[in-house]
Every structure is written in C-alpha cells, then in structure tokens.
Amino acid sequence: MATLVDTPVFIGGLGVYLPDTVSVATAVERQWYPAEAARTSELTGVAVAGPIPAPEMALWAAQDALKRSGHRGADLDLLLYVDTWHQGPDGWLPQSYLQRHLDAPDVLATEIHSGCNGVLVALQLAAGQLAAGSRTALIVAADNFGTPKIDRWTVGEGYIPGDAAAAAVLTREPGFAQLLSVCAVSVPEAEEMHRAGEELFPPPITLGRDLDFTARATSFREQLKRDGVGTSSLLKVHGQTMAVADRALAEAGITLADVHRVLFLNFSRPMVEQRCMAALGLPLERSVWDFGRTVGHLGASDHLVALEHLVTTGQAGPGDHLLLLGLGPGVHLAAAVVKLLDQPAGG
C-alpha cells in the first residue's frame, strides 16, 4: 500500500479484555455442544463474559491501549469501533459511549460492521487517515455473544463464538510495531454463502428469529448439490485468499519465508489447516491456533488478541514479521503485515 511507504504507520499500544473461559468438555457434559464436534474441531475453551456489555469491555481495552501508548483520548483524531453482534439499544451508537468516557468529544468516530475482518478493514482506513495528516487513531473491537437470538454452541460449523474486546493505538510516531502493509479484496458473487435460505426483508432478527449460520450453510450446500450454483465462487474465494496474502507480503517487501507467525481466525483445527496454513504451505505450528482453540472465535477481536498474546508471552519479539489474514461475509478477504520493533509498554 503506497501510503504506508510514504507515511510509516506504527502501533503505539495494545489493550485486551479477555474474560474467563468455559471448557468445551464442560459444554459437552452439559449437552450444549456435540461430542463429535468437539472431537473433530479440537477446540478446548471459549471466553464467556456473562452480563458484561460489549461497550464496557471495549472501554477497558481502549483505556489500556491508550495508557500503554502514552496517549489520551483528547489526542485522538480517529476512533473506529468494530463489532459483529449487537452492542446495545437499537438507534444508539457504541462509539459515542467511548468518546464520552475517554474524553474525546472532537474525534471523528464511526462504527465498522464488516464481520470477522473488521479490524483489518479498520487498519486500512486508519492508515489512509494517518497518511492524509491525522496523527493518532484508535481501533477498538468488542463483542458479547451471550444474548438471546444466538446460541454460541450451535450457531456455526467449525467455530464457537467467544467474548472479548481488543484495542490498538495507531500513530505516525515510532511505536513497538510497524504496519508494513494492509490490503483487501472481495468476492461479491459469493455473498449468498452467509444468507442462504434467509429473506432480506423483514430482517429475520426483527421477526425474533435466532441467528443460525449452521442452517444457512446446510441450505447453501443443498443448493450446490441441486444446481451447482456457487461452486466457481467458492474456488475464487480460495484463490483470492492466497492472492491477498501474496499482495500484502509483496507490499511489505518480504516473502512467506520471513513470516514468523500467521494470525488467522480462531476456527477449528481442520478449518485453520485447510483454509489457511496448508494453502500457504506452512505447518500449523506457524499459526496461533494453539492459543485460539482455548478462547473461541472472538468476533472481530481475533487478530488483536492474538497479537497481544504473542508479544506478552514472548512468542514473538523485535524483528519478527507477522501476517494477519482473515475473511468475512461478503465474501471479504484481507491481509496485513506487522513488524515488531520493540517490546510494547506494559507487555
């Protein structure tokens, strides 16, 4: 991305709120989660926040990120609030809650609702704003899936949604890490994958229906068997996943051999291996699956939580390159390369 060559963008601080986990073994014992799914996924735990509102978790993560970066809310030029699930009352905006409690009334603030890729979208938008003259941006992601109309144990195939919040302060001033590249691509002809069998209006949630990606996936597979529609788009999704990774690496000026770890979504072992690591030609050990399997798929927070985990546990350090790779409904694909320069403050 040319802007990152012309205007270096750094990560000045990270903040994470990760609640206690519920073991998958307990979920199986209580018949929340099928034993066969536990065996095939090899997932072991899920972070569960109970009644803590997602915006409250977001505030805690944001406060930590700002403190570690040496900035205050008043220093911000941009606030991007990323989420995948409902945040509070309809017609109310969670970013305004953060503005109020971070004392950042004049910052440009908006919500990003781009699924699991939301943080990577936010990185690209923030990089563009910093290149245009802004000095400090805050990216915050948060979700609490423990609500009616979603059953975290059955909503999807190959993953279990977990609750968390994560934040990153991006700045033009030197930080502990540098964002070397970030890019994205979409395969819009595959958008039906995430809505198969569902009408567009009225929105099903307004009719009191549960979110059920498992049922939609079943409907989509049945459609493929019936008329083959969508097969070419699925192949294109795979090809574009590799293409966007290659582009991010090229823009960062490195190759796959230079990548220390790949930060993908916290899916099951088969999904991480097949959709990401095997496609890249890398072993599972070069991913963060060993950590991700213990906390669940944290909505849009997966990448930032994994980044914080790697640097605070010493599994990645100065000089290491990290490839962030993800996909979301749309189908939207994105990748970014981050180079660690120093140990983060408070890490």
N, C-alpha and C positions, 0 to 999 in steps of 0.2 A: 504494500500500500504506500503510495508516494508520500502521503502526509507524514508517515512515521519515519521516513528518511529525512524529510525537510524539517520536521519538528519532533524530536525524540519525546516519547511519552513514557513516564515512569509510574510504577506502583509505589506509593509512599507508605501505605499501611493497610493491613487487613484486620477484619473483625469477624468473629464467628460466634453464633449461639447454636449449640447442638444439645438438645435435651437428652435425657436418659433413654436407653433403648429397651425395647421389648424383644425377647429372643423369639426366633422363628419356631424353636422347639416348643415354647410355651403356646404359641399360636396354633401349632398343630395339635397339641394336647387338648386345647380348648375348642378345637374344631373350627377355628377361624380360617385356617389356611390348610389346603390339602397336603397330605403327607407326600404324595407323588410329586407335587410342585416343589416342595422343599428339597426332595432328593435330586431332582433334575436341575433346579436353579442353583443349589449350593449356597443360597443366601442364609445368613445366620442371625441377623438382627435388624431392627427398624427403630429409628429415633421417633419418639412419640411425645409431643409437647403438652398433651392434656388440654386444659382450657386456656392456655396462654395465647392471646391473639397474635396473629402473624405480624401486624404492625408493631406490636410491643417488642417482639423478638428482633424485628428489623431495626428498631431504635437502639437496642442494646448492641447489636453488631455494628451499627453505624458509629455509635459513640466510641467503641473500642478502636475502630479503624481510624477515626479522626485523631484520637489521643495518640495512637502509635505513629501517626504520620506527622504529628506536631501541628496540626491544623485545627481550626474551629469551624463551626457551622457558618459563621459570618465570612469565612474565607472562600466559600464555595461559589462557583459560577454556574454549576450544573448539578442537578440531582436526578438520577434515573432510578425509579423504583420498579423492580422486576418481580412479577408473580405469575403463577399458573392457576391458582384457585382463588375463590372468593376471599376478600380481605376484611370486609366489614359491611356496614349498611350500603345497600344499593344507592347510587347517587352521591356517594361520599368518596373522597379521594385519599388513599393512604399516604401519598407523598406530602400532602398538606399536614398530616399528623407529624411527620418527621420534620418538616420545616418549622413547625411550631416548637417542638421540643429540642431541636438542635439550634434554635435561634438563627434561622436562615431565611428571613422573610423575603429577601430580594432575589434569591436564586431562581433560575429557570428550572422548574421541576415538572416532570411528567412520568406517567406510568407506561411500562412496556409489557405487553401481554403477548409474548412470542413463544410460549411453551418452554420446553426444556432448554432451548437455545437462547433464552432471553438475556443472559449475562454476556454472551458473545455478541449479540446484537448491540447491547449497551456499550461494550468495549469499542465497537466500531463507531458508534455515534459519538461517544466521548472523545475518541481520538480525533475525529473530524472537528469537534468543537475546540479542542485544545490547539489544533493546527490553525484554526481560524482566529486565535487570540485569547481564548479563555485560559486560565492558569490552573484551576483546580476543579475536579469533578468527583462526585461520589456516586458509586453504583451500589445499590442495595437490593438483595433478593430475599424473599421470605414467603413461606407457605406453612399453613397448618391444615392438614387433610382430615383431622379428626372431627368431621362435621356430618350432619345428616346429608343425604343425597350422594354420598360416596362411601364405599366400603374399601378401605385401603388394601385389604387382604384378597379381594376378588376383582378389583377394578381393571387390572391389566394382566397381560401374559408376560412372564419373564421379569417382572419387577414388582416391588412393593413400595408405594409412596411413603416417604419419611418426612418428618417435620424439621425445619431448620431455618436459620437466617444467616446471611453472609454479606459482607460489605468490603469494598475496596476503594481507596482514595487514589485517583489518577492525577498526575501533576506533570508540569513541564520542568519542575525542579528534580534533581537527581534523587532517586529512591532506592529501595533494596532490590528492585527488579525493573526490567525494561520490557515494554511491549514492543516486540520487533515487527510483528505483522498481525493483521486480523482481516479476514475476508469471508464472504458468504455467497451462496448460490441457492436457488430454489428449483424444485421440480413441481410446478403447479399442476401438471397433469395427474399427479399422484395425490391431490388433496382429498380425494374420496376415501383414502385409506382410514382417515380419522373421523369420518362421518357416515360411513356405510350403514344403511338401514335407518338413518335418522333424518327427519324432515328439517328444513331450515326455519320454518315458522309455523306456529309459535316456537321459540326456543324451548327445547324439551325441559330444561331446568325450571322454566316458568310454569310448566304443567305439573311440577312435582316429581318428575322422573329422576332416577338416580343416574349418575354418570357411569357408563359401563363400556370401557374400551374393549373388554373381552368379547362382549356381544357384537360390537361393531367389527372386530377382527374376524369373528366367525362368519358374519354376513358378507364381508369382503372376500373371504376365501371361497364361500359358496358361489359368489358372483364370478370369481375367476374360473372355477370349475365349470360353471354353466356356459359362459360365453368368452372366457379368456381376456376380457377387458381388464386392463391394468397391468398385465404381465410385462409389457415393454417399459412401462413407467417404473416398475419395481427394479428392473435391471438398470434403468437410468439412475435411480436413487443410489444404488451401489456404486456405479461408475462416478457419479458426481461427488460422492463421499471421498473417494480417493483423489479426485481432481482438486477438490477444495483443500485437502491436506497438502497435496503437492504444491499448490499455489502459495499457501501460507509459508511452507518451508522455503520456496524459491524467493519470496519477497523478504524473508528473514535472512537470506544469504547462507542457509545451511542445508544439509541433507538429512535424511532419516537416520543415518548413522550417527549424527550429532545429537539426536534426541535422547535425553536421559530417561524421561517417563512420558507416557501418553495419558492424558486426563480425559477419559470418556465419561459417559453417563453410568450411573450405578445400577446396571442391569444384571441379569443372571450371568453365570459363567458362559453358557453357550452363546448368549447374545453378545457379550463383550468380545469373546473369541472370534465369532463368525462375522459380526458386523464391523468390527474394528481391528483387533490385533492381527488376526490371520490375514485379513485383507491388506494390512500394512506389511505383512511378512515379519512380524515381531512376536516374541513369546509373551504369554500372559504376564510374566514377571515384570515386564516393562510398563505395565499399566498400573492403576491404583485399585484394581479390583479387590485385592485382599483387604483394603480398608472399606471400600464401597459396599461390600457384601455385608458389613456389620452395621450399617446405618440406614440402608434403603436408598431409593431414588428420591433425592431431596428437591424435587421440582426443578427450579432454575438455579438452585444453590450448589449443585454437584461440583462444578468446576472450581469455584472459590473455596469451598470447604476442603476439597482435595488439595488445592494449592497450599492452604494454611496448614493442613495436616503434614504434608511433605516437608515444609520448611521448619515447622516447630518440632518435628520428631527427628530431624537431621537426615532424612532420607533423600533430601535434595539440598544443595548448597551453592555457594558462589561459583559461577562458571557453567552451571548446568542449564541446558535448554529443555523446556517443557512444551509439548504440543497439546493444546486444548482442542478437542474435536467433539462435535455433537450434532444432533439432528432433532428437529421438532416438527409438529404438524405443519402441513403446507404443501409439499414437504420442504422444510427449510434446513439447509446444511451450512455449518460454519466451522471455521478453524482459526486458531491464533497460536502464535509462538511467543513465549515469555522466556527471557534470560534472567537468571538470578545473578545479582551483582554483589550482594552482601547479606548478612543476617538481618531479618526485619526487627525493628524495635518491638520489644515485648514478646518476641518469639523464642 
